[in-house]
């Protein structure tokens, strides 16, 4: 019985050492870069990278034209830029302000054209490499 327990424990330890450590290839890398719309930094939004041959996506926030996305695989990926959630939030603020007689805050987003919201339609493709920042330049 003791021998069986020892074998199970050793198998678990070896399995964790081999399988739990992870590698850059499997986990991807952190990608940084900038996003502009008509040469102006995009104040807020999201950058979305689609994992090739998968339905998975990696998403990171945009703050004052800069972004960081973790877990992106090295190599070619398709991307999208989304601000629709900011538009929805601003619309909700306006609706609430109208009901309460208040005033909605000035929007701090620039809406991007709808095609950029969808990875399949955006036409944004990048070759992800370690240490290589990405420039996403959008046009209206």
N, C-alpha and C positions, 0 to 999 in steps of 0.2 A: 504494500500500500504506500509506504514512504517513497519507494522508488517511482511509483506512478505519479505521485504529487511532485516529486523532483523533476521528472520529465516534463510535466505540464508547465510548471513554473519556468523552467529553462526555455521551453518553446515560446512562452509568452514574452519573456525578456528578449530573446533573439528576434522574435517577430516585431517587437516594438523598436528595437535598434535598427532593424532593416527597413521596416515599413513606416514607422512613425516619424523618422527624421525628416523626411521630405527632401525634395531637390528643387532647384530653380526650374528645371525643365517641367516638372509636374505642377508646381505651385505657381509658376509664372513669375514675373518681375513687377516692380512698381514703375509705372510710366508717368512721367511728368510732362508738362508742356503748357502751351498757351492757346486760347481760343479768341478769335476776333470775328466781328461781323462788320463788313465794310470798313475794315482796318481799325475798328474801335474795339477795345477789350470788352468781352461779354461779361457783365457784372456778376450774374449768377446763372446757374443751370446745372446740367449734368452732361458728362461725357460718357458714352456707352461704347464698349468694345465687345464685339461678338467673337466668341471662341470658335475657331474653324472646326467644321465637322461636328458641331454640337449645337444644342439650343441654349447653351449657357451664355450669359453676358457678365461682364465686369463693369461696374458703374462707379464713378467718382464725381464729387462735386466741383463746380466751377466757382471760384471766388476772385473777383476783380481780374478776370481774364486768365487766371492760372488754375490748373487742375492737377490732380494726382489720382491715379487709378491703380489699385493693387491686384496682383494675381493675373496679369495679362501674359499670355504665352509669347515667347520670342517667335518672330516670323510675321507673315502677312495676316492682318486682321482688317475687318470692316468696322466702321464706326458710325455713330450718330451723335447729335448734340440736341438736348431737350431743354426747352424752357416752358413747355405747356403747363407743367405743374405750377409754375410761378404765375402764369396767366390766370389759371383757375383760382389760385389763392387771392390774387388781386381782385378778380371778379367777385369773389365771395366777400371781400372787405368792402367793395363798393355797394353790394347789395345790403350788407348789414348797416353800413353808414346811411344809406337811403332810408332804411326802416327806422333807424334811431335818430335821424336828423343830424348825424355827425358827418365827418369828412374822412374819406379813405386816404391812407398814406400815399404819397407819390410812389408809383411803381419803381422798383429798383432792378427791373429786368428789361432786356431787349428781346422782343419775340423774334425767334428765328423762323425763316420760311418752313412751312410744313414738311417739305421733303427731307430736311435735315433731322427731323424727329425720328425717322424710320431708317434703320440700318440698311434695309433692302433698297431704299430709294435715295439715300443720301449721296451715294457716289464717293464716300470717304473711305479710302483704303490706305493703310500705313504698313511699313515694314518695321516692326518693333524689334529694337536691339538694345541690350543693356547700356545704360549711360547716354542714350540718344534721346533728347527731348523731342517732343512732337509739336509741330505748329499746325493748328487747325484754322484755316482761313475760310470763312463763310462769306457769301455774297447774297444780297437781296435780289 
